[in-house]
Amino acid sequence: PVTPEQEALVGLAAEILLGRTSNEQLAAAERSKDRWDKDLWRELAEAGLLGLAVPETHGGAGLGLTELCLLLEQQGRFLAPVPLWETTVAALLLAEAGHGRLLPAVVAGDLRLSVSVDLGGGDGLVSGPFEALLLVDGEGVWLVEGFEAPGVETTNHTYGFDVRGGDRDRPGSAGPPSERPD
């Protein structure tokens, strides 16, 4: 059963998404250079929806995976052209690992993240409007900052962590990181 609070969340998400996903608006986003709706992203941030599952200590609502899934269901229902699932899943990984330095920027809508799984030698296929990437491989979770779509291109250092804690350099990364996750 859905709680009244969850129903309110679904209603808020539906209201915002309905107002930004007419056929004309979706076509305009598809024709745009970036192919996503920056104004809708800003509205979602202002409504607190980007930080739904981010811990309160990092500016989020501190809700759970169920509420996040309800939000993602609404995104799919309205075909909303925003990188919502990528950013929220990456934020969950960062929060779970105890690395919250980037989370306030996610909540504010100023940072979009993605996740890529490396199953054997590549950096995965990632494209989209992302400023940072979490690369998951057999060795841990690696944060790549300074990343530009459509490929992983960075002059920044790639550093990693695992859910048990402990930062480490990824083999082959160049130079020291300017900042470590907290």
Rosetta blueprint (number, residue, H / E / L):
1 P L
2 V L
3 T L
4 P H
5 E H
6 Q H
7 E H
8 A H
9 L H
10 V H
11 G H
12 L H
13 A H
14 A H
15 E H
16 I H
17 L H
18 L H
19 G H
20 R H
21 T L
22 S L
23 N H
24 E H
25 Q H
26 L H
27 A H
28 A H
29 A H
30 E H
31 R H
32 S L
33 K L
34 D L
35 R L
36 W L
37 D L
38 K H
39 D H
40 L H
41 W H
42 R H
43 E H
44 L H
45 A H
46 E H
47 A L
48 G L
49 L L
50 L L
51 G L
52 L L
53 A L
54 V L
55 P L
56 E H
57 T H
58 H H
59 G L
60 G L
61 A L
62 G L
63 L L
64 G L
65 L H
66 T H
67 E H
68 L H
69 C H
70 L H
71 L H
72 L H
73 E H
74 Q H
75 Q H
76 G H
77 R H
78 F H
79 L L
80 A L
81 P L
82 V L
83 P L
84 L H
85 W H
86 E H
87 T H
88 T H
89 V H
90 A H
91 A H
92 L H
93 L H
94 L H
95 A H
96 E H
97 A L
98 G L
99 H L
100 G L
101 R L
102 L L
103 L H
104 P H
105 A H
106 V H
107 V H
108 A H
109 G L
110 D L
111 L L
112 R L
113 L E
114 S E
115 V E
116 S E
117 V E
118 D L
119 L L
120 G L
121 G L
122 G L
123 D L
124 G L
125 L L
126 V L
127 S L
128 G L
129 P L
130 F L
131 E L
132 A E
133 L E
134 L E
135 L E
136 V E
137 D E
138 G L
139 E L
140 G E
141 V E
142 W E
143 L E
144 V E
145 E E
146 G L
147 F L
148 E L
149 A L
150 P L
151 G L
152 V L
153 E L
154 T L
155 T L
156 N L
157 H L
158 T E
159 Y E
160 G E
161 F E
162 D L
163 V L
164 R L
165 G L
166 G L
167 D E
168 R E
169 D E
170 R L
171 P L
172 G L
173 S L
174 A L
175 G L
176 P L
177 P L
178 S L
179 E L
180 R L
181 P L
182 D L
